[in-house]
Structures are given as structure tokens and as C-alpha cells.
Amino acid sequence: MIRISGVASLLMIMLAMVFAVSLPAHAGEPVEKAASIQTFEDCASYNTDLNGDGAIDVADLLAVKKCIQEGCSDSAYDVDGDGAVNEADADIVLKCIELRRTQRQ
């Protein structure tokens, strides 16, 4: 597993924030699936490790956000399996990242 330095980690978080701000809002899309995730173990039900590095992290969030922005329909980024790559998928990845951080503390 590759370790990321504090500076690189901060840079990735900043990029994720920029990416998230530059994309359109949810426009009324359902977020029930992300809301139903209560523990990090619940994340196992979803394909949230989008880059296959063995971790759920900002890189995965950036990957799904990029797919959404580009309008791709690659099923690999359809985290919730509803047939569409949208903000609901990004919400699930973000929720799992937050739960992973909470679990580490």
C-alpha cells in the first residue's frame, strides 16, 4: 500500500473541494442510500474503491466526480447500482470516506 504524505493528502482534499464546488448541485436527486449508511461496514455493500487501490479515499471521490462532470455512463462508477452515474454515487463515496476517518479516531 502506498503511503501519502501530509502535504499530498492536503492537496488531494483541496482538489476534491474544488471539484465538488465546480459541479452542479443535486437537483433533487435522492440521497437515501447514502443516508442509510450508518457504519463503515455498511460501505461493503457498495463498490466504493473505484481506483482499486484497496482504500476508500479522496482519489475515489475525485474519480466519481470526474465521471459525473464528463457525463460518463461507465458502470464501474455506478456505486449504488441504479444504472446511472450521478451525485448519489458521489454521496455514498463521501459518506464512506467520512465513516472511515471516524473509525480511525
Secondary structure by P-SEA (a helix, b strand, c coil): cccccaaaaaaaaaaaaaaaaacccccccccccccccccccccccccccccccccccaaaaaaaaaaaaaccccccccccccccccaaaaaaaaaaaaaaaaaac
